[in-house]
Amino acid sequence: MNPLFRRLLRVALVLALAAMLAAALLLIWLDRRLDAPLPLPEDGALFVIEQGESLAAISRRLQATGWLPQPWLLRAWGRFSGDDARIRHGEYRLRPGLSVRELLALLASGRVVQYQVTLPEGITLVQALQRLAAAPALRVVLSGPEDPALLALVAPHTAAEGLFLPETWRYERGDSDLQILARAHRALEDELARAWAGRAEGLPLESPYEALILASIIERETGVPAERGEIAGVFVRRLQRGMRLQTDPTIIYGLGEGFDGNLRRSHLEDAGNRYNTYRHHGLPPTPIALPGRAAIRAALQPAAGDSLYFVARGDGSHVFSSTLEAHRRAVRKYQLSRREDYRSSPPPSSQ
């Protein structure tokens, strides 16, 4: 073999080995950089990716915050792994110690930050809208209970009160109050349909909507879960006998913002209040609150018995009576000598 050729071969071999060594060192360095923790805040950070935002734009924004010193590394790993095409928009929680490799996997996973808002049983639609308006990261698009979009959602009903299931609802940043209520409305319709299908025989209710109205009254009348069925039984028997329901929560609902917390005799005698069940027979025209599952089931599966009256003890529970005489005795005992912390309605929700 020609000596010159041998020398050239040795040089080429050395250069190849050097290139291989350099490539190996580069790969080791890249691997370490991909797994090195990013300089994120000690308590982590929230980062929002907009719809359609590219990995290049994301890397530039992360660099501007000081959290991504080498933005090219994120872009390069994204192209190599294919995750650059799988990134999903939304809000992400970046925890301390997160690496470039983990960051890209997170952005491609779609594991966005989840929020939640609780709509307690027995609140009104106005109160539900207030809670939604105060919920973090939730868009407010509704102007009130009579917003056209809300009425379109509950059509053919002409009033939206009571048509949403009170529960804890999860959502993501960018979701709207209308979206939450759309889910709550579907859940309410499903629950009401199931309960109506299994209703007791002989109920004085002509439709699931009437059952919903009754359930809302039950929800507002007692804060004691075990009483719901008995409360329902009283109201059902009153409706069957043509008696007025005579329940304070309906009057209070009809008074709206004009109610100052003091229910007066003039309120009880006001026939102009369509929700005055002391003056009007039958059910009020709409629900008066958002009833929960238990109240709906109680309305359609009331407890058997003969009680026609009940009076609040003052602790949220009630005394039930089957005769007017017994009821009057209970009224004298619990209404005419009220304790200081007396309340006739459910306590405010702590949720």
LODRENLO-212600 format. One record per residue (C-alpha): residue number from 1; x, y, z. Coordinates in pm, 1 decimal. Last residue first. Example, Ala and Ser with C-alpha at 12.3 -4.5 7.8 and 13.67 -1.06 7.14 Angstrom:
# residues 2
<r i="2" px="1367.0" py="-106.0" pz="714.0"/>
<r i="1" px="1230.0" py="-450.0" pz="780.0"/>
# end
This chain:
# residues 351
<r i="351" px="-6930.4" py="2621.3" pz="5000.2"/>
<r i="350" px="-7038.1" py="2740.0" pz="5341.4"/>
<r i="349" px="-7399.9" py="2760.0" pz="5229.8"/>
<r i="348" px="-7617.4" py="3002.9" pz="5421.2"/>
<r i="347" px="-7838.6" py="2818.9" pz="5673.3"/>
<r i="346" px="-8162.1" py="2662.6" pz="5549.3"/>
<r i="345" px="-8476.9" py="2860.3" pz="5630.1"/>
<r i="344" px="-8667.9" py="2919.9" pz="5950.8"/>
<r i="343" px="-8396.4" py="3085.2" pz="6154.6"/>
<r i="342" px="-8385.2" py="3157.8" pz="6525.7"/>
<r i="341" px="-8049.9" py="3257.1" pz="6676.9"/>
<r i="340" px="-8209.8" py="3467.6" pz="6949.5"/>
<r i="339" px="-8474.1" py="3208.0" pz="7035.4"/>
<r i="338" px="-8830.4" py="3273.2" pz="6928.7"/>
<r i="337" px="-9118.5" py="3275.6" pz="7171.6"/>
<r i="336" px="-9421.7" py="3322.4" pz="6945.2"/>
<r i="335" px="-9287.2" py="3108.9" pz="6664.0"/>
<r i="334" px="-9163.3" py="2792.9" pz="6834.9"/>
<r i="333" px="-9411.0" py="2715.3" pz="7110.8"/>
<r i="332" px="-9711.2" py="2908.8" pz="6986.6"/>
<r i="331" px="-9658.8" py="2774.2" pz="6635.2"/>
<r i="330" px="-9630.1" py="2419.0" pz="6768.8"/>
<r i="329" px="-9962.4" py="2458.2" pz="6952.6"/>
<r i="328" px="-10116.3" py="2598.1" pz="6636.7"/>
<r i="327" px="-9996.1" py="2297.9" pz="6440.3"/>
<r i="326" px="-10151.5" py="2057.4" pz="6688.9"/>
<r i="325" px="-10486.5" py="2234.6" pz="6648.6"/>
<r i="324" px="-10455.6" py="2244.3" pz="6271.3"/>
<r i="323" px="-10416.3" py="1868.7" pz="6258.5"/>
<r i="322" px="-10152.7" py="1642.8" pz="6100.3"/>
<r i="321" px="-9852.8" py="1819.8" pz="6250.7"/>
<r i="320" px="-9483.4" py="1836.5" pz="6161.3"/>
<r i="319" px="-9220.9" py="2016.1" pz="6370.6"/>
<r i="318" px="-8936.1" py="2153.0" pz="6162.3"/>
<r i="317" px="-8556.3" py="2172.9" pz="6130.6"/>
<r i="316" px="-8340.6" py="2473.6" pz="6042.2"/>
<r i="315" px="-8254.6" py="2556.1" pz="6403.8"/>
<r i="314" px="-8554.4" py="2777.9" pz="6467.8"/>
<r i="313" px="-8810.0" py="2506.0" pz="6526.4"/>
<r i="312" px="-8972.9" py="2580.6" pz="6193.8"/>
<r i="311" px="-9340.1" py="2496.4" pz="6160.8"/>
<r i="310" px="-9506.6" py="2217.3" pz="5967.2"/>
<r i="309" px="-9855.6" py="2144.5" pz="5849.2"/>
<r i="308" px="-10045.5" py="1878.1" pz="5656.9"/>
<r i="307" px="-9907.8" py="1563.3" pz="5820.0"/>
<r i="306" px="-10079.3" py="1239.6" pz="5718.3"/>
<r i="305" px="-9790.8" py="1018.4" pz="5616.3"/>
<r i="304" px="-9599.8" py="872.5" pz="5323.5"/>
<r i="303" px="-9267.5" py="1031.1" pz="5229.2"/>
<r i="302" px="-9255.9" py="1199.1" pz="4890.8"/>
<r i="301" px="-9103.3" py="1017.5" pz="4590.0"/>
<r i="300" px="-9132.2" py="1272.2" pz="4310.4"/>
<r i="299" px="-9064.5" py="1582.0" pz="4519.4"/>
<r i="298" px="-8811.4" py="1389.9" pz="4728.7"/>
<r i="297" px="-8620.3" py="1288.7" pz="4414.8"/>
<r i="296" px="-8595.0" py="1648.5" pz="4303.4"/>
<r i="295" px="-8488.5" py="1758.4" pz="4652.8"/>
<r i="294" px="-8216.6" py="1491.9" pz="4664.3"/>
<r i="293" px="-8080.0" py="1583.0" pz="4319.9"/>
<r i="292" px="-8040.0" py="1950.1" pz="4399.9"/>
<r i="291" px="-8289.4" py="2232.6" pz="4356.9"/>
<r i="290" px="-8179.1" py="2561.9" pz="4199.1"/>
<r i="289" px="-8415.4" py="2824.8" pz="4335.9"/>
<r i="288" px="-8768.6" py="2965.5" pz="4314.2"/>
<r i="287" px="-8899.6" py="2737.1" pz="4040.4"/>
<r i="286" px="-9153.0" py="2900.5" pz="3812.0"/>
<r i="285" px="-9522.8" py="2998.0" pz="3806.5"/>
<r i="284" px="-9591.4" py="2925.1" pz="4174.7"/>
<r i="283" px="-9762.4" py="2593.8" pz="4250.7"/>
<r i="282" px="-10127.1" py="2558.9" pz="4338.4"/>
<r i="281" px="-10360.8" py="2807.6" pz="4498.0"/>
<r i="280" px="-10278.1" py="3175.8" pz="4527.3"/>
<r i="279" px="-10307.0" py="3396.0" pz="4836.6"/>
<r i="278" px="-10078.5" py="3223.8" pz="5087.2"/>
<r i="277" px="-9875.1" py="3086.5" pz="4796.7"/>
<r i="276" px="-9760.1" py="3437.8" pz="4712.3"/>
<r i="275" px="-9540.9" py="3373.4" pz="4407.2"/>
<r i="274" px="-9761.2" py="3577.3" pz="4172.8"/>
<r i="273" px="-9720.9" py="3875.5" pz="4407.6"/>
<r i="272" px="-10019.2" py="4094.6" pz="4327.3"/>
<r i="271" px="-10224.1" py="3902.2" pz="4583.8"/>
<r i="270" px="-10035.3" py="4079.3" pz="4862.6"/>
<r i="269" px="-10180.4" py="3950.4" pz="5189.4"/>
<r i="268" px="-9870.1" py="3764.3" pz="5304.9"/>
<r i="267" px="-9649.8" py="4059.6" pz="5212.0"/>
<r i="266" px="-9873.1" py="4296.2" pz="5407.5"/>
<r i="265" px="-9834.1" py="4066.0" pz="5706.1"/>
<r i="264" px="-9460.5" py="4131.8" pz="5695.3"/>
<r i="263" px="-9159.3" py="3916.7" pz="5608.7"/>
<r i="262" px="-8851.1" py="4099.4" pz="5737.7"/>
<r i="261" px="-8527.9" py="4021.4" pz="5553.9"/>
<r i="260" px="-8531.0" py="4337.4" pz="5343.1"/>
<r i="259" px="-8717.9" py="4194.2" pz="5045.0"/>
<r i="258" px="-8726.9" py="4441.9" pz="4756.1"/>
<r i="257" px="-8446.4" py="4256.6" pz="4579.4"/>
<r i="256" px="-8691.5" py="3986.3" pz="4485.0"/>
<r i="255" px="-9036.7" py="4006.4" pz="4640.6"/>
<r i="254" px="-9146.9" py="3699.7" pz="4444.8"/>
<r i="253" px="-8863.5" py="3496.5" pz="4596.5"/>
<r i="252" px="-8968.5" py="3601.8" pz="4945.4"/>
<r i="251" px="-9325.9" py="3497.9" pz="4875.5"/>
<r i="250" px="-9211.5" py="3155.8" pz="4752.5"/>
<r i="249" px="-8981.5" py="3110.2" pz="5053.6"/>
<r i="248" px="-9271.3" py="3175.4" pz="5297.4"/>
<r i="247" px="-9481.7" py="2869.7" pz="5218.3"/>
<r i="246" px="-9860.3" py="2872.4" pz="5228.3"/>
<r i="245" px="-9911.2" py="2570.5" pz="4998.7"/>
<r i="244" px="-10277.5" py="2654.6" pz="4950.1"/>
<r i="243" px="-10515.4" py="2363.6" pz="5001.4"/>
<r i="242" px="-10679.0" py="2190.1" pz="4705.8"/>
<r i="241" px="-10671.5" py="1852.3" pz="4879.0"/>
<r i="240" px="-10417.9" py="1696.0" pz="4641.4"/>
<r i="239" px="-10204.1" py="2009.1" pz="4651.1"/>
<r i="238" px="-10196.2" py="2001.3" pz="5030.6"/>
<r i="237" px="-10112.4" py="1630.2" pz="5029.0"/>
<r i="236" px="-9822.2" py="1692.9" pz="4790.6"/>
<r i="235" px="-9695.4" py="1983.7" pz="5000.2"/>
<r i="234" px="-9695.3" py="1784.0" pz="5322.4"/>
<r i="233" px="-9533.6" py="1481.2" pz="5155.3"/>
<r i="232" px="-9255.4" py="1695.4" pz="5008.7"/>
<r i="231" px="-9173.2" py="1828.5" pz="5354.7"/>
<r i="230" px="-9163.9" py="1467.9" pz="5476.0"/>
<r i="229" px="-8929.3" py="1361.4" pz="5195.1"/>
<r i="228" px="-8699.1" py="1657.7" pz="5248.1"/>
<r i="227" px="-8676.7" py="1617.3" pz="5623.8"/>
<r i="226" px="-8378.6" py="1379.4" pz="5632.2"/>
<r i="225" px="-8167.1" py="1632.5" pz="5441.9"/>
<r i="224" px="-8209.3" py="1902.8" pz="5710.2"/>
<r i="223" px="-8163.9" py="2248.9" pz="5553.5"/>
<r i="222" px="-8533.7" py="2279.3" pz="5492.1"/>
<r i="221" px="-8780.5" py="2501.4" pz="5310.5"/>
<r i="220" px="-8563.4" py="2627.7" pz="5026.3"/>
<r i="219" px="-8494.4" py="2285.6" pz="4879.9"/>
<r i="218" px="-8858.3" py="2180.1" pz="4922.7"/>
<r i="217" px="-8965.2" py="2490.2" pz="4730.0"/>
<r i="216" px="-8717.9" py="2410.1" pz="4451.6"/>
<r i="215" px="-8841.3" py="2051.7" pz="4438.0"/>
<r i="214" px="-9199.9" py="2172.3" pz="4390.2"/>
<r i="213" px="-9098.5" py="2384.6" pz="4092.1"/>
<r i="212" px="-8896.7" py="2094.7" pz="3949.6"/>
<r i="211" px="-9194.0" py="1860.5" pz="3983.4"/>
<r i="210" px="-9402.2" py="2115.9" pz="3795.0"/>
<r i="209" px="-9136.6" py="2112.0" pz="3523.2"/>
<r i="208" px="-9146.2" py="1730.5" pz="3509.7"/>
<r i="207" px="-9513.2" py="1759.3" pz="3418.0"/>
<r i="206" px="-9867.9" py="1726.0" pz="3550.8"/>
<r i="205" px="-9799.3" py="1704.6" pz="3923.2"/>
<r i="204" px="-10071.3" py="1606.9" pz="4171.4"/>
<r i="203" px="-9889.9" py="1276.4" pz="4240.1"/>
<r i="202" px="-10103.1" py="965.2" pz="4211.8"/>
<r i="201" px="-9827.0" py="713.0" pz="4155.6"/>
<r i="200" px="-9472.4" py="770.2" pz="4273.2"/>
<r i="199" px="-9216.3" py="892.3" pz="4023.3"/>
<r i="198" px="-8959.0" py="663.0" pz="3863.9"/>
<r i="197" px="-8971.3" py="812.8" pz="3513.4"/>
<r i="196" px="-8988.4" py="1159.9" pz="3665.5"/>
<r i="195" px="-8668.0" py="1098.1" pz="3863.2"/>
<r i="194" px="-8479.0" py="985.2" pz="3553.0"/>
<r i="193" px="-8607.8" py="1276.3" pz="3344.6"/>
<r i="192" px="-8524.7" py="1526.6" pz="3619.8"/>
<r i="191" px="-8168.9" py="1398.4" pz="3648.7"/>
<r i="190" px="-8110.1" py="1413.1" pz="3272.2"/>
<r i="189" px="-8265.7" py="1759.8" pz="3242.0"/>
<r i="188" px="-8059.9" py="1886.4" pz="3533.7"/>
<r i="187" px="-7736.3" py="1746.4" pz="3386.6"/>
<r i="186" px="-7809.8" py="1912.7" pz="3053.0"/>
<r i="185" px="-7878.6" py="2242.3" pz="3231.5"/>
<r i="184" px="-7559.4" py="2221.3" pz="3438.2"/>
<r i="183" px="-7354.4" py="2160.2" pz="3123.4"/>
<r i="182" px="-7513.1" py="2461.0" pz="2953.1"/>
<r i="181" px="-7465.2" py="2659.5" pz="3273.5"/>
<r i="180" px="-7090.5" py="2598.5" pz="3266.3"/>
<r i="179" px="-7072.2" py="2691.8" pz="2897.5"/>
<r i="178" px="-7271.2" py="3010.7" pz="2958.5"/>
<r i="177" px="-7033.5" py="3111.8" pz="3238.0"/>
<r i="176" px="-6750.9" py="3089.0" pz="2988.4"/>
<r i="175" px="-6442.2" py="2872.5" pz="2933.0"/>
<r i="174" px="-6121.8" py="3066.8" pz="2866.8"/>
<r i="173" px="-5926.4" py="2914.3" pz="3152.0"/>
<r i="172" px="-6047.2" py="2559.2" pz="3204.2"/>
<r i="171" px="-6355.7" py="2425.3" pz="3381.1"/>
<r i="170" px="-6474.1" py="2202.9" pz="3662.2"/>
<r i="169" px="-6827.2" py="2222.4" pz="3803.2"/>
<r i="168" px="-6922.4" py="2162.0" pz="4165.5"/>
<r i="167" px="-7296.0" py="2097.1" pz="4175.7"/>
<r i="166" px="-7628.0" py="2277.0" pz="4147.3"/>
<r i="165" px="-7819.0" py="2137.7" pz="3848.3"/>
<r i="164" px="-7951.9" py="2413.5" pz="3625.4"/>
<r i="163" px="-8315.6" py="2478.4" pz="3529.2"/>
<r i="162" px="-8415.2" py="2642.9" pz="3856.9"/>
<r i="161" px="-8473.5" py="2989.5" pz="3711.2"/>
<r i="160" px="-8439.4" py="3009.2" pz="3333.4"/>
<r i="159" px="-8775.8" py="3162.6" pz="3245.1"/>
<r i="158" px="-8951.3" py="3127.7" pz="2908.0"/>
<r i="157" px="-8919.8" py="2750.9" pz="2890.5"/>
<r i="156" px="-8911.6" py="2624.5" pz="2530.4"/>
<r i="155" px="-8621.0" py="2695.9" pz="2550.7"/>
<r i="154" px="-8359.2" py="2660.3" pz="2826.2"/>
<r i="153" px="-8051.9" py="2748.2" pz="2615.3"/>
<r i="152" px="-8234.6" py="3015.2" pz="2417.3"/>
<r i="151" px="-8324.5" py="3182.1" pz="2746.6"/>
<r i="150" px="-7958.2" py="3184.5" pz="2844.9"/>
<r i="149" px="-7844.8" py="3326.2" pz="2512.0"/>
<r i="148" px="-8116.4" py="3591.9" pz="2529.1"/>
<r i="147" px="-7996.9" py="3709.0" pz="2875.0"/>
<r i="146" px="-8294.6" py="3705.7" pz="3108.3"/>
<r i="145" px="-8111.7" py="3573.7" pz="3414.4"/>
<r i="144" px="-7833.0" py="3830.6" pz="3370.7"/>
<r i="143" px="-7579.2" py="3982.8" pz="3131.4"/>
<r i="142" px="-7414.2" py="3657.1" pz="3031.1"/>
<r i="141" px="-7070.6" py="3651.9" pz="2865.7"/>
<r i="140" px="-6844.5" py="3628.9" pz="3171.5"/>
<r i="139" px="-6523.1" py="3443.2" pz="3095.4"/>
<r i="138" px="-6393.8" py="3216.5" pz="3372.3"/>
<r i="137" px="-6029.0" py="3256.1" pz="3479.0"/>
<r i="136" px="-6121.8" py="3289.1" pz="3847.9"/>
<r i="135" px="-6487.0" py="3255.4" pz="3954.9"/>
<r i="134" px="-6646.6" py="3585.1" pz="4064.7"/>
<r i="133" px="-6880.5" py="3607.0" pz="3763.9"/>
<r i="132" px="-6976.1" py="3242.7" pz="3815.6"/>
<r i="131" px="-7071.2" py="3309.6" pz="4176.0"/>
<r i="130" px="-7279.0" py="3610.0" pz="4075.0"/>
<r i="129" px="-7451.2" py="3406.6" pz="3804.6"/>
<r i="128" px="-7541.8" py="3142.5" pz="4062.8"/>
<r i="127" px="-7679.5" py="3410.5" pz="4294.9"/>
<r i="126" px="-7904.5" py="3540.3" pz="4018.8"/>
<r i="125" px="-8007.2" py="3182.3" pz="3937.2"/>
<r i="124" px="-8117.7" py="3135.9" pz="4295.8"/>
<r i="123" px="-7932.5" py="2931.0" pz="4554.3"/>
<r i="122" px="-8093.1" py="2616.8" pz="4696.6"/>
<r i="121" px="-7817.8" py="2365.3" pz="4632.3"/>
<r i="120" px="-7473.4" py="2517.8" pz="4610.0"/>
<r i="119" px="-7316.0" py="2618.9" pz="4277.3"/>
<r i="118" px="-6949.6" py="2536.2" pz="4324.9"/>
<r i="117" px="-6679.8" py="2657.3" pz="4087.3"/>
<r i="116" px="-6378.0" py="2460.1" pz="3976.4"/>
<r i="115" px="-6052.3" py="2528.2" pz="3798.3"/>
<r i="114" px="-5839.3" py="2287.7" pz="3596.5"/>
<r i="113" px="-5495.3" py="2383.0" pz="3468.9"/>
<r i="112" px="-5413.2" py="2220.0" pz="3136.5"/>
<r i="111" px="-5292.8" py="1865.0" pz="3091.5"/>
<r i="110" px="-5298.6" py="1890.0" pz="2709.8"/>
<r i="109" px="-5011.3" py="1642.8" pz="2685.7"/>
<r i="108" px="-4812.1" py="1829.4" pz="2419.1"/>
<r i="107" px="-4737.7" py="2123.7" pz="2648.4"/>
<r i="106" px="-4639.7" py="1885.2" pz="2928.7"/>
<r i="105" px="-4409.1" py="1679.1" pz="2707.5"/>
<r i="104" px="-4240.3" py="2000.9" pz="2591.5"/>
<r i="103" px="-4183.7" py="2113.8" pz="2948.3"/>
<r i="102" px="-4059.6" py="1771.9" pz="3055.3"/>
<r i="101" px="-3786.2" py="1773.2" pz="2789.3"/>
<r i="100" px="-3696.8" py="2134.6" pz="2863.5"/>
<r i="99" px="-3677.1" py="2053.7" pz="3235.7"/>
<r i="98" px="-3922.9" py="2135.7" pz="3517.7"/>
<r i="97" px="-3752.9" py="2180.5" pz="3854.6"/>
<r i="96" px="-4019.1" py="2417.3" pz="3986.1"/>
<r i="95" px="-4365.8" py="2346.0" pz="3845.2"/>
<r i="94" px="-4501.3" py="2503.3" pz="3529.0"/>
<r i="93" px="-4881.3" py="2508.1" pz="3553.4"/>
<r i="92" px="-5033.7" py="2517.2" pz="3206.9"/>
<r i="91" px="-5314.3" py="2729.1" pz="3062.1"/>
<r i="90" px="-5456.4" py="2636.9" pz="2724.5"/>
<r i="89" px="-5352.5" py="2559.2" pz="2368.8"/>
<r i="88" px="-5236.9" py="2216.0" pz="2268.8"/>
<r i="87" px="-4890.5" py="2124.4" pz="2136.6"/>
<r i="86" px="-4892.9" py="1816.4" pz="1914.4"/>
<r i="85" px="-4709.2" py="1947.9" pz="1608.2"/>
<r i="84" px="-4404.6" py="2061.4" pz="1809.5"/>
<r i="83" px="-4414.4" py="1721.2" pz="1979.9"/>
<r i="82" px="-4251.6" py="1557.8" pz="1678.3"/>
<r i="81" px="-3960.2" py="1441.2" pz="1891.5"/>
<r i="80" px="-3687.5" py="1591.7" pz="1669.2"/>
<r i="79" px="-3888.1" py="1904.1" pz="1582.8"/>
<r i="78" px="-3974.9" py="1971.2" pz="1946.9"/>
<r i="77" px="-3622.4" py="1894.5" pz="2058.6"/>
<r i="76" px="-3488.7" py="2158.1" pz="1821.4"/>
<r i="75" px="-3748.6" py="2417.2" pz="1921.3"/>
<r i="74" px="-3687.4" py="2363.5" pz="2292.6"/>
<r i="73" px="-3309.8" py="2381.4" pz="2243.4"/>
<r i="72" px="-3339.4" py="2695.5" pz="2033.6"/>
<r i="71" px="-3500.9" py="2869.4" pz="2330.9"/>
<r i="70" px="-3181.8" py="2848.7" pz="2537.5"/>
<r i="69" px="-3228.7" py="3055.3" pz="2855.6"/>
<r i="68" px="-3594.8" py="2948.2" pz="2899.1"/>
<r i="67" px="-3752.3" py="3090.3" pz="3218.2"/>
<r i="66" px="-3625.1" py="3446.7" pz="3177.1"/>
<r i="65" px="-3971.4" py="3581.0" pz="3097.7"/>
<r i="64" px="-3854.7" py="3686.5" pz="2750.2"/>
<r i="63" px="-3716.3" py="3336.4" pz="2688.8"/>
<r i="62" px="-4058.4" py="3184.9" pz="2760.4"/>
<r i="61" px="-4216.1" py="3428.1" pz="2515.8"/>
<r i="60" px="-3960.6" py="3341.4" pz="2248.6"/>
<r i="59" px="-4007.7" py="2966.8" pz="2306.2"/>
<r i="58" px="-4385.9" py="2999.2" pz="2265.0"/>
<r i="57" px="-4346.7" py="3194.8" pz="1941.4"/>
<r i="56" px="-4114.5" py="2926.8" pz="1801.9"/>
<r i="55" px="-4345.9" py="2649.9" pz="1924.3"/>
<r i="54" px="-4627.9" py="2805.4" pz="1724.6"/>
<r i="53" px="-4945.4" py="2961.3" pz="1866.9"/>
<r i="52" px="-5263.5" py="2828.1" pz="1702.5"/>
<r i="51" px="-5489.6" py="2897.4" pz="2002.2"/>
<r i="50" px="-5292.8" py="3077.1" pz="2270.8"/>
<r i="49" px="-5061.0" py="2907.1" pz="2515.8"/>
<r i="48" px="-5096.9" py="3034.5" pz="2872.1"/>
<r i="47" px="-4824.2" py="2993.1" pz="3132.5"/>
<r i="46" px="-4874.2" py="2968.9" pz="3508.0"/>
<r i="45" px="-4568.8" py="2967.0" pz="3729.9"/>
<r i="44" px="-4385.7" py="2764.5" pz="3992.7"/>
<r i="43" px="-4351.3" py="2850.6" pz="4361.4"/>
<r i="42" px="-3973.2" py="2885.1" pz="4343.7"/>
<r i="41" px="-3994.2" py="3076.9" pz="4015.8"/>
<r i="40" px="-3861.9" py="2891.5" pz="3708.3"/>
<r i="39" px="-3495.3" py="2876.2" pz="3613.7"/>
<r i="38" px="-3526.3" py="2554.6" pz="3408.2"/>
<r i="37" px="-3405.5" py="2227.5" pz="3553.8"/>
<r i="36" px="-3151.3" py="2040.4" pz="3338.5"/>
<r i="35" px="-3296.0" py="1738.6" pz="3157.7"/>
<r i="34" px="-3267.6" py="1874.3" pz="2803.0"/>
<r i="33" px="-2931.1" py="2031.3" pz="2891.1"/>
<r i="32" px="-2800.7" py="1694.9" pz="3008.6"/>
<r i="31" px="-2914.4" py="1522.8" pz="2691.2"/>
<r i="30" px="-2766.4" py="1801.0" pz="2481.7"/>
<r i="29" px="-2431.1" py="1770.2" pz="2657.5"/>
<r i="28" px="-2428.8" py="1391.9" pz="2618.1"/>
<r i="27" px="-2524.3" py="1429.2" pz="2252.5"/>
<r i="26" px="-2247.6" py="1683.4" pz="2200.0"/>
<r i="25" px="-1995.1" py="1458.3" pz="2372.4"/>
<r i="24" px="-2100.8" py="1171.6" pz="2147.0"/>
<r i="23" px="-2079.7" py="1392.8" pz="1838.1"/>
<r i="22" px="-1735.8" py="1513.7" pz="1941.8"/>
<r i="21" px="-1621.2" py="1156.7" pz="1998.3"/>
<r i="20" px="-1758.7" py="1051.1" pz="1661.4"/>
<r i="19" px="-1590.8" py="1347.7" pz="1496.4"/>
<r i="18" px="-1263.8" py="1264.9" pz="1668.3"/>
<r i="17" px="-1292.9" py="901.9" pz="1562.1"/>
<r i="16" px="-1360.9" py="1011.8" pz="1205.9"/>
<r i="15" px="-1067.0" py="1255.4" pz="1215.0"/>
<r i="14" px="-837.6" py="985.5" pz="1348.9"/>
<r i="13" px="-953.8" py="744.0" pz="1079.7"/>
<r i="12" px="-907.8" py="1006.9" pz="807.9"/>
<r i="11" px="-558.7" py="1081.9" pz="934.0"/>
<r i="10" px="-474.2" py="710.8" pz="939.3"/>
<r i="9" px="-609.7" py="668.4" pz="587.4"/>
<r i="8" px="-411.5" py="968.1" pz="466.0"/>
<r i="7" px="-96.8" py="822.1" pz="613.8"/>
<r i="6" px="-162.7" py="486.6" pz="453.2"/>
<r i="5" px="-229.3" py="655.4" pz="118.9"/>
<r i="4" px="100.1" py="836.3" pz="142.5"/>
<r i="3" px="280.0" py="514.2" pz="222.6"/>
<r i="2" px="127.3" py="343.1" pz="-88.5"/>
<r i="1" px="0.0" py="0.0" pz="0.0"/>
# end
